[in-house]
């Protein structure tokens, strides 16, 4: 299992980073990104903490741990500044909280995010075909979410990605210990979105390549 969207108690998750990583390893994870929520108020505080703790956790060599952020409920006009601050502070993986159907995300967030140097657009809701095509051109992954509520539009996101050639990844958006999934459970979520087994395999391969690119780590099996 590779999970590029999780939260620790540095934002609204239940676990300290070390316990989150330990529990992920027991679940069979090969790589995990800790992507705590940020906006302009806390990005310069959260990112250095994550960079430090992820470096320590990576020294144990059991699982690849990536320091990242989820830029959350930041309006389209403010997104460039916050994304830039996250990168400058050392975030290896930048996720933007997309226009999920279950939260009042500002309209235009998906499109604005896809024009920036980000890695994943999380739970993009009723993303348009034009936006999915933009993600494909820019090499930004669209997320299938295992989290309740956000997962309601997985079928639509999967269809838009398949029609436009956009990359898909599947993440848990974990906040609680029970949110972490085994690889078999994650495959079930992807199959439930209407994907074929061979397409599910490509999701894992895409996540693996993304981890290797942003972390500069050895190849992950």
Beta strands, then each sheet from edge to edge (+ up, - down):
strand 1: 2-6
strand 2: 31-38
strand 3: 64-71
strand 4: 93-97
strand 5: 120-122
strand 6: 141-145
strand 7: 168-171
sheet 1: 1+ 2+ 3+ 4+ 5+ 6+ 7+
end
